Amino acid sequence: MSEPPARPGRYGERKTAMFFQKKLKRVMTDPKKAEERFAKTLEEAPLEKGDRLAMILAALAVFIPALLGIFAVIALVLYFFFFRHF
């Protein structure tokens, strides 16, 4: 598939760019090959003893602050709608 021609914009010609477009195209065109490549990479460098725990801790370090932020926004909205007296 070829890319659509660039449209002239306010500052002349521009191309739309997408991050990781080559990787996305490689994975989306043949998922079976991508799965085989992943399995081969995993065989070459298998997980070590503490890797699973490290991945879980890294995920928690990302998700817990995000969840706390979401809960704070919800609590603030509830405060302004129900508990604030004028």
HTML snippet that shows the backbone in 3Dmol.js (N, CA, C, O; Angstrom):
<script src="https://3Dmol.org/build/3Dmol-min.js"></script>
<div id="view" style="width:600px;height:400px;position:relative"></div>
<script>
const pdb = `
ATOM      1  N   MET A   1       0.839  -1.178   0.000  1.00  0.00           N
ATOM      2  CA  MET A   1       0.000   0.000   0.000  1.00  0.00           C
ATOM      3  C   MET A   1       0.881   1.237   0.000  1.00  0.00           C
ATOM      4  O   MET A   1       1.830   1.335   0.777  1.00  0.00           O
ATOM      5  N   SER A   2       0.570   2.149  -0.848  1.00  0.00           N
ATOM      6  CA  SER A   2       1.365   3.375  -0.896  1.00  0.00           C
ATOM      7  C   SER A   2       0.719   4.442  -0.028  1.00  0.00           C
ATOM      8  O   SER A   2      -0.481   4.410   0.244  1.00  0.00           O
ATOM      9  N   GLU A   3       1.536   5.375   0.393  1.00  0.00           N
ATOM     10  CA  GLU A   3       1.039   6.468   1.225  1.00  0.00           C
ATOM     11  C   GLU A   3       0.247   7.449   0.363  1.00  0.00           C
ATOM     12  O   GLU A   3       0.557   7.631  -0.815  1.00  0.00           O
ATOM     13  N   PRO A   4      -0.772   8.079   0.944  1.00  0.00           N
ATOM     14  CA  PRO A   4      -1.515   9.089   0.182  1.00  0.00           C
ATOM     15  C   PRO A   4      -0.620  10.291  -0.087  1.00  0.00           C
ATOM     16  O   PRO A   4       0.306  10.566   0.676  1.00  0.00           O
ATOM     17  N   PRO A   5      -0.895  10.999  -1.162  1.00  0.00           N
ATOM     18  CA  PRO A   5      -0.062  12.167  -1.460  1.00  0.00           C
ATOM     19  C   PRO A   5      -0.200  13.227  -0.371  1.00  0.00           C
ATOM     20  O   PRO A   5      -1.255  13.376   0.245  1.00  0.00           O
ATOM     21  N   ALA A   6       0.884  13.956  -0.151  1.00  0.00           N
ATOM     22  CA  ALA A   6       0.885  15.005   0.870  1.00  0.00           C
ATOM     23  C   ALA A   6      -0.029  16.138   0.436  1.00  0.00           C
ATOM     24  O   ALA A   6      -0.032  16.545  -0.726  1.00  0.00           O
ATOM     25  N   ARG A   7      -0.806  16.639   1.390  1.00  0.00           N
ATOM     26  CA  ARG A   7      -1.701  17.752   1.090  1.00  0.00           C
ATOM     27  C   ARG A   7      -1.006  19.059   1.412  1.00  0.00           C
ATOM     28  O   ARG A   7      -0.291  19.162   2.409  1.00  0.00           O
ATOM     29  N   PRO A   8      -1.214  20.051   0.576  1.00  0.00           N
ATOM     30  CA  PRO A   8      -0.629  21.343   0.924  1.00  0.00           C
ATOM     31  C   PRO A   8      -1.366  21.920   2.123  1.00  0.00           C
ATOM     32  O   PRO A   8      -2.594  21.896   2.192  1.00  0.00           O
ATOM     33  N   GLY A   9      -0.607  22.425   3.043  1.00  0.00           N
ATOM     34  CA  GLY A   9      -1.195  22.991   4.247  1.00  0.00           C
ATOM     35  C   GLY A   9      -0.868  24.462   4.354  1.00  0.00           C
ATOM     36  O   GLY A   9      -0.487  25.104   3.375  1.00  0.00           O
ATOM     37  N   ARG A  10      -1.019  24.976   5.531  1.00  0.00           N
ATOM     38  CA  ARG A  10      -0.773  26.390   5.764  1.00  0.00           C
ATOM     39  C   ARG A  10       0.688  26.754   5.529  1.00  0.00           C
ATOM     40  O   ARG A  10       0.988  27.850   5.056  1.00  0.00           O
ATOM     41  N   TYR A  11       1.597  25.840   5.856  1.00  0.00           N
ATOM     42  CA  TYR A  11       3.021  26.117   5.721  1.00  0.00           C
ATOM     43  C   TYR A  11       3.641  25.319   4.586  1.00  0.00           C
ATOM     44  O   TYR A  11       4.810  24.944   4.669  1.00  0.00           O
ATOM     45  N   GLY A  12       2.891  25.054   3.537  1.00  0.00           N
ATOM     46  CA  GLY A  12       3.427  24.299   2.422  1.00  0.00           C
ATOM     47  C   GLY A  12       3.076  22.825   2.554  1.00  0.00           C
ATOM     48  O   GLY A  12       2.118  22.464   3.238  1.00  0.00           O
ATOM     49  N   GLU A  13       3.851  21.982   1.898  1.00  0.00           N
ATOM     50  CA  GLU A  13       3.578  20.558   1.896  1.00  0.00           C
ATOM     51  C   GLU A  13       3.955  19.936   3.235  1.00  0.00           C
ATOM     52  O   GLU A  13       4.952  20.311   3.853  1.00  0.00           O
ATOM     53  N   ARG A  14       3.162  19.005   3.659  1.00  0.00           N
ATOM     54  CA  ARG A  14       3.456  18.308   4.906  1.00  0.00           C
ATOM     55  C   ARG A  14       3.075  16.843   4.760  1.00  0.00           C
ATOM     56  O   ARG A  14       2.173  16.489   4.001  1.00  0.00           O
ATOM     57  N   LYS A  15       3.770  16.013   5.491  1.00  0.00           N
ATOM     58  CA  LYS A  15       3.454  14.585   5.504  1.00  0.00           C
ATOM     59  C   LYS A  15       2.972  14.235   6.898  1.00  0.00           C
ATOM     60  O   LYS A  15       3.479  14.747   7.897  1.00  0.00           O
ATOM     61  N   THR A  16       1.998  13.367   6.947  1.00  0.00           N
ATOM     62  CA  THR A  16       1.558  12.909   8.250  1.00  0.00           C
ATOM     63  C   THR A  16       2.518  11.823   8.702  1.00  0.00           C
ATOM     64  O   THR A  16       2.824  10.904   7.943  1.00  0.00           O
ATOM     65  N   ALA A  17       2.986  11.926   9.915  1.00  0.00           N
ATOM     66  CA  ALA A  17       3.938  10.961  10.453  1.00  0.00           C
ATOM     67  C   ALA A  17       3.324  10.267  11.654  1.00  0.00           C
ATOM     68  O   ALA A  17       2.595  10.870  12.442  1.00  0.00           O
ATOM     69  N   MET A  18       3.633   9.002  11.771  1.00  0.00           N
ATOM     70  CA  MET A  18       3.146   8.251  12.911  1.00  0.00           C
ATOM     71  C   MET A  18       4.342   7.576  13.564  1.00  0.00           C
ATOM     72  O   MET A  18       5.169   6.966  12.885  1.00  0.00           O
ATOM     73  N   PHE A  19       4.430   7.688  14.884  1.00  0.00           N
ATOM     74  CA  PHE A  19       5.525   7.073  15.595  1.00  0.00           C
ATOM     75  C   PHE A  19       5.442   5.563  15.452  1.00  0.00           C
ATOM     76  O   PHE A  19       4.354   4.988  15.495  1.00  0.00           O
ATOM     77  N   PHE A  20       6.566   4.936  15.286  1.00  0.00           N
ATOM     78  CA  PHE A  20       6.677   3.477  15.212  1.00  0.00           C
ATOM     79  C   PHE A  20       5.869   2.896  14.055  1.00  0.00           C
ATOM     80  O   PHE A  20       5.349   1.786  14.167  1.00  0.00           O
ATOM     81  N   GLN A  21       5.756   3.621  12.957  1.00  0.00           N
ATOM     82  CA  GLN A  21       4.939   3.164  11.843  1.00  0.00           C
ATOM     83  C   GLN A  21       5.493   1.882  11.225  1.00  0.00           C
ATOM     84  O   GLN A  21       4.715   1.010  10.839  1.00  0.00           O
ATOM     85  N   LYS A  22       6.812   1.745  11.121  1.00  0.00           N
ATOM     86  CA  LYS A  22       7.386   0.523  10.553  1.00  0.00           C
ATOM     87  C   LYS A  22       7.080  -0.679  11.430  1.00  0.00           C
ATOM     88  O   LYS A  22       6.723  -1.745  10.929  1.00  0.00           O
ATOM     89  N   LYS A  23       7.222  -0.509  12.748  1.00  0.00           N
ATOM     90  CA  LYS A  23       6.934  -1.620  13.652  1.00  0.00           C
ATOM     91  C   LYS A  23       5.461  -1.997  13.596  1.00  0.00           C
ATOM     92  O   LYS A  23       5.119  -3.180  13.583  1.00  0.00           O
ATOM     93  N   LEU A  24       4.600  -1.008  13.562  1.00  0.00           N
ATOM     94  CA  LEU A  24       3.172  -1.268  13.511  1.00  0.00           C
ATOM     95  C   LEU A  24       2.807  -1.995  12.226  1.00  0.00           C
ATOM     96  O   LEU A  24       2.021  -2.943  12.245  1.00  0.00           O
ATOM     97  N   LYS A  25       3.371  -1.558  11.121  1.00  0.00           N
ATOM     98  CA  LYS A  25       3.084  -2.192   9.846  1.00  0.00           C
ATOM     99  C   LYS A  25       3.588  -3.631   9.845  1.00  0.00           C
ATOM    100  O   LYS A  25       2.921  -4.523   9.320  1.00  0.00           O
ATOM    101  N   ARG A  26       4.770  -3.861  10.434  1.00  0.00           N
ATOM    102  CA  ARG A  26       5.351  -5.198  10.469  1.00  0.00           C
ATOM    103  C   ARG A  26       4.486  -6.134  11.303  1.00  0.00           C
ATOM    104  O   ARG A  26       4.300  -7.294  10.935  1.00  0.00           O
ATOM    105  N   VAL A  27       3.963  -5.655  12.404  1.00  0.00           N
ATOM    106  CA  VAL A  27       3.150  -6.498  13.274  1.00  0.00           C
ATOM    107  C   VAL A  27       1.760  -6.712  12.686  1.00  0.00           C
ATOM    108  O   VAL A  27       1.226  -7.820  12.741  1.00  0.00           O
ATOM    109  N   MET A  28       1.180  -5.674  12.132  1.00  0.00           N
ATOM    110  CA  MET A  28      -0.197  -5.776  11.657  1.00  0.00           C
ATOM    111  C   MET A  28      -0.325  -6.552  10.355  1.00  0.00           C
ATOM    112  O   MET A  28      -1.386  -7.115  10.084  1.00  0.00           O
ATOM    113  N   THR A  29       0.724  -6.597   9.545  1.00  0.00           N
ATOM    114  CA  THR A  29       0.600  -7.303   8.270  1.00  0.00           C
ATOM    115  C   THR A  29       0.574  -8.808   8.476  1.00  0.00           C
ATOM    116  O   THR A  29      -0.173  -9.504   7.789  1.00  0.00           O
ATOM    117  N   ASP A  30       1.364  -9.327   9.397  1.00  0.00           N
ATOM    118  CA  ASP A  30       1.370 -10.765   9.638  1.00  0.00           C
ATOM    119  C   ASP A  30       1.585 -11.051  11.121  1.00  0.00           C
ATOM    120  O   ASP A  30       2.725 -11.167  11.572  1.00  0.00           O
ATOM    121  N   PRO A  31       0.508 -11.163  11.875  1.00  0.00           N
ATOM    122  CA  PRO A  31       0.651 -11.371  13.315  1.00  0.00           C
ATOM    123  C   PRO A  31       1.320 -12.706  13.656  1.00  0.00           C
ATOM    124  O   PRO A  31       1.973 -12.818  14.694  1.00  0.00           O
ATOM    125  N   LYS A  32       1.165 -13.713  12.801  1.00  0.00           N
ATOM    126  CA  LYS A  32       1.789 -15.015  13.072  1.00  0.00           C
ATOM    127  C   LYS A  32       3.311 -14.887  13.055  1.00  0.00           C
ATOM    128  O   LYS A  32       3.986 -15.443  13.922  1.00  0.00           O
ATOM    129  N   LYS A  33       3.853 -14.167  12.084  1.00  0.00           N
ATOM    130  CA  LYS A  33       5.305 -13.953  12.020  1.00  0.00           C
ATOM    131  C   LYS A  33       5.783 -13.137  13.223  1.00  0.00           C
ATOM    132  O   LYS A  33       6.843 -13.415  13.783  1.00  0.00           O
ATOM    133  N   ALA A  34       5.010 -12.145  13.612  1.00  0.00           N
ATOM    134  CA  ALA A  34       5.380 -11.325  14.774  1.00  0.00           C
ATOM    135  C   ALA A  34       5.402 -12.187  16.035  1.00  0.00           C
ATOM    136  O   ALA A  34       6.279 -12.026  16.884  1.00  0.00           O
ATOM    137  N   GLU A  35       4.447 -13.092  16.157  1.00  0.00           N
ATOM    138  CA  GLU A  35       4.406 -13.983  17.308  1.00  0.00           C
ATOM    139  C   GLU A  35       5.614 -14.920  17.313  1.00  0.00           C
ATOM    140  O   GLU A  35       6.199 -15.177  18.365  1.00  0.00           O
ATOM    141  N   GLU A  36       5.981 -15.424  16.150  1.00  0.00           N
ATOM    142  CA  GLU A  36       7.149 -16.297  16.050  1.00  0.00           C
ATOM    143  C   GLU A  36       8.428 -15.542  16.396  1.00  0.00           C
ATOM    144  O   GLU A  36       9.301 -16.085  17.074  1.00  0.00           O
ATOM    145  N   ARG A  37       8.548 -14.295  15.938  1.00  0.00           N
ATOM    146  CA  ARG A  37       9.726 -13.483  16.270  1.00  0.00           C
ATOM    147  C   ARG A  37       9.815 -13.239  17.771  1.00  0.00           C
ATOM    148  O   ARG A  37      10.899 -13.282  18.353  1.00  0.00           O
ATOM    149  N   PHE A  38       8.666 -12.982  18.393  1.00  0.00           N
ATOM    150  CA  PHE A  38       8.641 -12.756  19.840  1.00  0.00           C
ATOM    151  C   PHE A  38       9.052 -14.026  20.584  1.00  0.00           C
ATOM    152  O   PHE A  38       9.828 -13.962  21.538  1.00  0.00           O
ATOM    153  N   ALA A  39       8.537 -15.173  20.154  1.00  0.00           N
ATOM    154  CA  ALA A  39       8.893 -16.436  20.802  1.00  0.00           C
ATOM    155  C   ALA A  39      10.384 -16.716  20.644  1.00  0.00           C
ATOM    156  O   ALA A  39      11.028 -17.195  21.578  1.00  0.00           O
ATOM    157  N   LYS A  40      10.934 -16.421  19.471  1.00  0.00           N
ATOM    158  CA  LYS A  40      12.362 -16.638  19.235  1.00  0.00           C
ATOM    159  C   LYS A  40      13.195 -15.725  20.143  1.00  0.00           C
ATOM    160  O   LYS A  40      14.196 -16.159  20.713  1.00  0.00           O
ATOM    161  N   THR A  41      12.781 -14.469  20.272  1.00  0.00           N
ATOM    162  CA  THR A  41      13.498 -13.539  21.136  1.00  0.00           C
ATOM    163  C   THR A  41      13.428 -13.985  22.591  1.00  0.00           C
ATOM    164  O   THR A  41      14.409 -13.872  23.327  1.00  0.00           O
ATOM    165  N   LEU A  42      12.270 -14.492  23.004  1.00  0.00           N
ATOM    166  CA  LEU A  42      12.104 -14.967  24.372  1.00  0.00           C
ATOM    167  C   LEU A  42      12.961 -16.199  24.649  1.00  0.00           C
ATOM    168  O   LEU A  42      13.464 -16.374  25.758  1.00  0.00           O
ATOM    169  N   GLU A  43      13.126 -17.056  23.632  1.00  0.00           N
ATOM    170  CA  GLU A  43      13.991 -18.224  23.794  1.00  0.00           C
ATOM    171  C   GLU A  43      15.454 -17.826  23.912  1.00  0.00           C
ATOM    172  O   GLU A  43      16.210 -18.432  24.671  1.00  0.00           O
ATOM    173  N   GLU A  44      15.848 -16.809  23.163  1.00  0.00           N
ATOM    174  CA  GLU A  44      17.244 -16.364  23.176  1.00  0.00           C
ATOM    175  C   GLU A  44      17.598 -15.703  24.505  1.00  0.00           C
ATOM    176  O   GLU A  44      18.713 -15.866  24.998  1.00  0.00           O
ATOM    177  N   ALA A  45      16.669 -14.966  25.083  1.00  0.00           N
ATOM    178  CA  ALA A  45      16.912 -14.292  26.353  1.00  0.00           C
ATOM    179  C   ALA A  45      15.743 -14.591  27.286  1.00  0.00           C
ATOM    180  O   ALA A  45      14.839 -13.767  27.426  1.00  0.00           O
ATOM    181  N   PRO A  46      15.750 -15.761  27.925  1.00  0.00           N
ATOM    182  CA  PRO A  46      14.602 -16.129  28.773  1.00  0.00           C
ATOM    183  C   PRO A  46      14.537 -15.259  30.031  1.00  0.00           C
ATOM    184  O   PRO A  46      15.505 -14.600  30.411  1.00  0.00           O
ATOM    185  N   LEU A  47      13.372 -15.282  30.652  1.00  0.00           N
ATOM    186  CA  LEU A  47      13.189 -14.528  31.889  1.00  0.00           C
ATOM    187  C   LEU A  47      14.037 -15.144  32.995  1.00  0.00           C
ATOM    188  O   LEU A  47      14.145 -16.365  33.108  1.00  0.00           O
ATOM    189  N   GLU A  48      14.633 -14.282  33.805  1.00  0.00           N
ATOM    190  CA  GLU A  48      15.415 -14.764  34.938  1.00  0.00           C
ATOM    191  C   GLU A  48      14.518 -14.838  36.168  1.00  0.00           C
ATOM    192  O   GLU A  48      13.320 -14.565  36.092  1.00  0.00           O
ATOM    193  N   LYS A  49      15.103 -15.206  37.290  1.00  0.00           N
ATOM    194  CA  LYS A  49      14.321 -15.482  38.485  1.00  0.00           C
ATOM    195  C   LYS A  49      13.506 -14.284  38.974  1.00  0.00           C
ATOM    196  O   LYS A  49      12.332 -14.453  39.302  1.00  0.00           O
ATOM    197  N   GLY A  50      14.076 -13.094  39.035  1.00  0.00           N
ATOM    198  CA  GLY A  50      13.370 -11.938  39.589  1.00  0.00           C
ATOM    199  C   GLY A  50      12.695 -11.052  38.556  1.00  0.00           C
ATOM    200  O   GLY A  50      12.198  -9.980  38.902  1.00  0.00           O
ATOM    201  N   ASP A  51      12.665 -11.470  37.300  1.00  0.00           N
ATOM    202  CA  ASP A  51      12.118 -10.608  36.252  1.00  0.00           C
ATOM    203  C   ASP A  51      10.618 -10.385  36.384  1.00  0.00           C
ATOM    204  O   ASP A  51      10.132  -9.278  36.154  1.00  0.00           O
ATOM    205  N   ARG A  52       9.890 -11.419  36.748  1.00  0.00           N
ATOM    206  CA  ARG A  52       8.437 -11.286  36.846  1.00  0.00           C
ATOM    207  C   ARG A  52       8.066 -10.296  37.953  1.00  0.00           C
ATOM    208  O   ARG A  52       7.184  -9.457  37.772  1.00  0.00           O
ATOM    209  N   LEU A  53       8.736 -10.399  39.083  1.00  0.00           N
ATOM    210  CA  LEU A  53       8.496  -9.461  40.179  1.00  0.00           C
ATOM    211  C   LEU A  53       8.865  -8.036  39.766  1.00  0.00           C
ATOM    212  O   LEU A  53       8.160  -7.088  40.111  1.00  0.00           O
ATOM    213  N   ALA A  54       9.957  -7.885  39.035  1.00  0.00           N
ATOM    214  CA  ALA A  54      10.371  -6.554  38.578  1.00  0.00           C
ATOM    215  C   ALA A  54       9.333  -5.949  37.637  1.00  0.00           C
ATOM    216  O   ALA A  54       9.065  -4.750  37.700  1.00  0.00           O
ATOM    217  N   MET A  55       8.751  -6.765  36.771  1.00  0.00           N
ATOM    218  CA  MET A  55       7.721  -6.258  35.856  1.00  0.00           C
ATOM    219  C   MET A  55       6.464  -5.855  36.618  1.00  0.00           C
ATOM    220  O   MET A  55       5.833  -4.850  36.290  1.00  0.00           O
ATOM    221  N   ILE A  56       6.099  -6.632  37.631  1.00  0.00           N
ATOM    222  CA  ILE A  56       4.915  -6.299  38.429  1.00  0.00           C
ATOM    223  C   ILE A  56       5.141  -4.998  39.195  1.00  0.00           C
ATOM    224  O   ILE A  56       4.258  -4.141  39.238  1.00  0.00           O
ATOM    225  N   LEU A  57       6.317  -4.846  39.799  1.00  0.00           N
ATOM    226  CA  LEU A  57       6.616  -3.614  40.537  1.00  0.00           C
ATOM    227  C   LEU A  57       6.654  -2.401  39.609  1.00  0.00           C
ATOM    228  O   LEU A  57       6.199  -1.319  39.982  1.00  0.00           O
ATOM    229  N   ALA A  58       7.191  -2.575  38.410  1.00  0.00           N
ATOM    230  CA  ALA A  58       7.214  -1.461  37.446  1.00  0.00           C
ATOM    231  C   ALA A  58       5.797  -1.072  37.034  1.00  0.00           C
ATOM    232  O   ALA A  58       5.488   0.112  36.893  1.00  0.00           O
ATOM    233  N   ALA A  59       4.938  -2.075  36.842  1.00  0.00           N
ATOM    234  CA  ALA A  59       3.544  -1.782  36.483  1.00  0.00           C
ATOM    235  C   ALA A  59       2.838  -1.058  37.622  1.00  0.00           C
ATOM    236  O   ALA A  59       2.075  -0.121  37.387  1.00  0.00           O
ATOM    237  N   LEU A  60       3.092  -1.490  38.857  1.00  0.00           N
ATOM    238  CA  LEU A  60       2.476  -0.817  40.000  1.00  0.00           C
ATOM    239  C   LEU A  60       2.961   0.625  40.129  1.00  0.00           C
ATOM    240  O   LEU A  60       2.191   1.515  40.489  1.00  0.00           O
ATOM    241  N   ALA A  61       4.233   0.849  39.835  1.00  0.00           N
ATOM    242  CA  ALA A  61       4.775   2.208  39.911  1.00  0.00           C
ATOM    243  C   ALA A  61       4.122   3.126  38.890  1.00  0.00           C
ATOM    244  O   ALA A  61       4.096   4.342  39.077  1.00  0.00           O
ATOM    245  N   VAL A  62       3.597   2.561  37.819  1.00  0.00           N
ATOM    246  CA  VAL A  62       2.917   3.362  36.798  1.00  0.00           C
ATOM    247  C   VAL A  62       1.438   3.528  37.134  1.00  0.00           C
ATOM    248  O   VAL A  62       0.906   4.635  37.052  1.00  0.00           O
ATOM    249  N   PHE A  63       0.776   2.447  37.509  1.00  0.00           N
ATOM    250  CA  PHE A  63      -0.675   2.479  37.654  1.00  0.00           C
ATOM    251  C   PHE A  63      -1.162   3.081  38.967  1.00  0.00           C
ATOM    252  O   PHE A  63      -2.211   3.724  38.987  1.00  0.00           O
ATOM    253  N   ILE A  64      -0.438   2.895  40.052  1.00  0.00           N
ATOM    254  CA  ILE A  64      -0.911   3.413  41.340  1.00  0.00           C
ATOM    255  C   ILE A  64      -1.015   4.940  41.346  1.00  0.00           C
ATOM    256  O   ILE A  64      -2.044   5.456  41.781  1.00  0.00           O
ATOM    257  N   PRO A  65      -0.010   5.694  40.888  1.00  0.00           N
ATOM    258  CA  PRO A  65      -0.195   7.158  40.852  1.00  0.00           C
ATOM    259  C   PRO A  65      -1.334   7.590  39.923  1.00  0.00           C
ATOM    260  O   PRO A  65      -2.040   8.557  40.211  1.00  0.00           O
ATOM    261  N   ALA A  66      -1.509   6.878  38.815  1.00  0.00           N
ATOM    262  CA  ALA A  66      -2.608   7.220  37.909  1.00  0.00           C
ATOM    263  C   ALA A  66      -3.955   6.976  38.583  1.00  0.00           C
ATOM    264  O   ALA A  66      -4.860   7.805  38.485  1.00  0.00           O
ATOM    265  N   LEU A  67      -4.088   5.857  39.255  1.00  0.00           N
ATOM    266  CA  LEU A  67      -5.342   5.561  39.953  1.00  0.00           C
ATOM    267  C   LEU A  67      -5.595   6.545  41.092  1.00  0.00           C
ATOM    268  O   LEU A  67      -6.731   6.969  41.305  1.00  0.00           O
ATOM    269  N   LEU A  68      -4.552   6.906  41.817  1.00  0.00           N
ATOM    270  CA  LEU A  68      -4.723   7.900  42.882  1.00  0.00           C
ATOM    271  C   LEU A  68      -5.177   9.242  42.307  1.00  0.00           C
ATOM    272  O   LEU A  68      -6.005   9.923  42.912  1.00  0.00           O
ATOM    273  N   GLY A  69      -4.655   9.619  41.171  1.00  0.00           N
ATOM    274  CA  GLY A  69      -5.091  10.854  40.512  1.00  0.00           C
ATOM    275  C   GLY A  69      -6.546  10.796  40.101  1.00  0.00           C
ATOM    276  O   GLY A  69      -7.288  11.763  40.273  1.00  0.00           O
ATOM    277  N   ILE A  70      -6.958   9.655  39.556  1.00  0.00           N
ATOM    278  CA  ILE A  70      -8.360   9.497  39.160  1.00  0.00           C
ATOM    279  C   ILE A  70      -9.273   9.557  40.379  1.00  0.00           C
ATOM    280  O   ILE A  70     -10.311  10.220  40.350  1.00  0.00           O
ATOM    281  N   PHE A  71      -8.889   8.868  41.450  1.00  0.00           N
ATOM    282  CA  PHE A  71      -9.700   8.910  42.670  1.00  0.00           C
ATOM    283  C   PHE A  71      -9.757  10.312  43.268  1.00  0.00           C
ATOM    284  O   PHE A  71     -10.785  10.712  43.814  1.00  0.00           O
ATOM    285  N   ALA A  72      -8.670  11.055  43.171  1.00  0.00           N
ATOM    286  CA  ALA A  72      -8.658  12.429  43.680  1.00  0.00           C
ATOM    287  C   ALA A  72      -9.622  13.304  42.887  1.00  0.00           C
ATOM    288  O   ALA A  72     -10.334  14.124  43.467  1.00  0.00           O
ATOM    289  N   VAL A  73      -9.652  13.139  41.582  1.00  0.00           N
ATOM    290  CA  VAL A  73     -10.579  13.924  40.749  1.00  0.00           C
ATOM    291  C   VAL A  73     -12.019  13.554  41.092  1.00  0.00           C
ATOM    292  O   VAL A  73     -12.875  14.431  41.206  1.00  0.00           O
ATOM    293  N   ILE A  74     -12.287  12.260  41.257  1.00  0.00           N
ATOM    294  CA  ILE A  74     -13.637  11.833  41.610  1.00  0.00           C
ATOM    295  C   ILE A  74     -14.039  12.399  42.974  1.00  0.00           C
ATOM    296  O   ILE A  74     -15.161  12.874  43.147  1.00  0.00           O
ATOM    297  N   ALA A  75     -13.125  12.345  43.934  1.00  0.00           N
ATOM    298  CA  ALA A  75     -13.416  12.884  45.261  1.00  0.00           C
ATOM    299  C   ALA A  75     -13.667  14.382  45.199  1.00  0.00           C
ATOM    300  O   ALA A  75     -14.557  14.882  45.887  1.00  0.00           O
ATOM    301  N   LEU A  76     -12.912  15.103  44.397  1.00  0.00           N
ATOM    302  CA  LEU A  76     -13.100  16.545  44.258  1.00  0.00           C
ATOM    303  C   LEU A  76     -14.458  16.866  43.635  1.00  0.00           C
ATOM    304  O   LEU A  76     -15.141  17.794  44.068  1.00  0.00           O
ATOM    305  N   VAL A  77     -14.840  16.104  42.628  1.00  0.00           N
ATOM    306  CA  VAL A  77     -16.148  16.308  42.003  1.00  0.00           C
ATOM    307  C   VAL A  77     -17.258  16.022  43.004  1.00  0.00           C
ATOM    308  O   VAL A  77     -18.216  16.788  43.105  1.00  0.00           O
ATOM    309  N   LEU A  78     -17.135  14.928  43.741  1.00  0.00           N
ATOM    310  CA  LEU A  78     -18.145  14.612  44.752  1.00  0.00           C
ATOM    311  C   LEU A  78     -18.226  15.700  45.818  1.00  0.00           C
ATOM    312  O   LEU A  78     -19.318  16.056  46.261  1.00  0.00           O
ATOM    313  N   TYR A  79     -17.088  16.224  46.226  1.00  0.00           N
ATOM    314  CA  TYR A  79     -17.077  17.297  47.222  1.00  0.00           C
ATOM    315  C   TYR A  79     -17.843  18.516  46.706  1.00  0.00           C
ATOM    316  O   TYR A  79     -18.683  19.066  47.419  1.00  0.00           O
ATOM    317  N   PHE A  80     -17.561  18.935  45.484  1.00  0.00           N
ATOM    318  CA  PHE A  80     -18.207  20.132  44.953  1.00  0.00           C
ATOM    319  C   PHE A  80     -19.700  19.930  44.697  1.00  0.00           C
ATOM    320  O   PHE A  80     -20.467  20.888  44.790  1.00  0.00           O
ATOM    321  N   PHE A  81     -20.129  18.708  44.378  1.00  0.00           N
ATOM    322  CA  PHE A  81     -21.540  18.483  44.111  1.00  0.00           C
ATOM    323  C   PHE A  81     -22.372  18.222  45.365  1.00  0.00           C
ATOM    324  O   PHE A  81     -23.534  18.622  45.428  1.00  0.00           O
ATOM    325  N   PHE A  82     -21.789  17.555  46.365  1.00  0.00           N
ATOM    326  CA  PHE A  82     -22.613  17.104  47.474  1.00  0.00           C
ATOM    327  C   PHE A  82     -22.268  17.704  48.826  1.00  0.00           C
ATOM    328  O   PHE A  82     -23.166  17.870  49.652  1.00  0.00           O
ATOM    329  N   PHE A  83     -21.036  18.030  49.086  1.00  0.00           N
ATOM    330  CA  PHE A  83     -20.626  18.397  50.439  1.00  0.00           C
ATOM    331  C   PHE A  83     -20.313  19.880  50.622  1.00  0.00           C
ATOM    332  O   PHE A  83     -20.098  20.322  51.750  1.00  0.00           O
ATOM    333  N   ARG A  84     -20.284  20.627  49.581  1.00  0.00           N
ATOM    334  CA  ARG A  84     -19.952  22.047  49.683  1.00  0.00           C
ATOM    335  C   ARG A  84     -21.223  22.835  49.986  1.00  0.00           C
ATOM    336  O   ARG A  84     -22.222  22.715  49.277  1.00  0.00           O
ATOM    337  N   HIS A  85     -21.175  23.620  51.016  1.00  0.00           N
ATOM    338  CA  HIS A  85     -22.327  24.447  51.390  1.00  0.00           C
ATOM    339  C   HIS A  85     -22.066  25.877  50.973  1.00  0.00           C
ATOM    340  O   HIS A  85     -20.981  26.413  51.197  1.00  0.00           O
ATOM    341  N   PHE A  86     -23.055  26.484  50.371  1.00  0.00           N
ATOM    342  CA  PHE A  86     -22.888  27.852  49.887  1.00  0.00           C
ATOM    343  C   PHE A  86     -23.166  28.858  50.952  1.00  0.00           C
ATOM    344  O   PHE A  86     -23.070  30.060  50.706  1.00  0.00           O
TER     345      PHE A  86
END
`;
const viewer = $3Dmol.createViewer("view");
viewer.addModel(pdb, "pdb");
viewer.setStyle({}, {cartoon: {color: "spectrum"}});
viewer.zoomTo();
viewer.render();
</script>
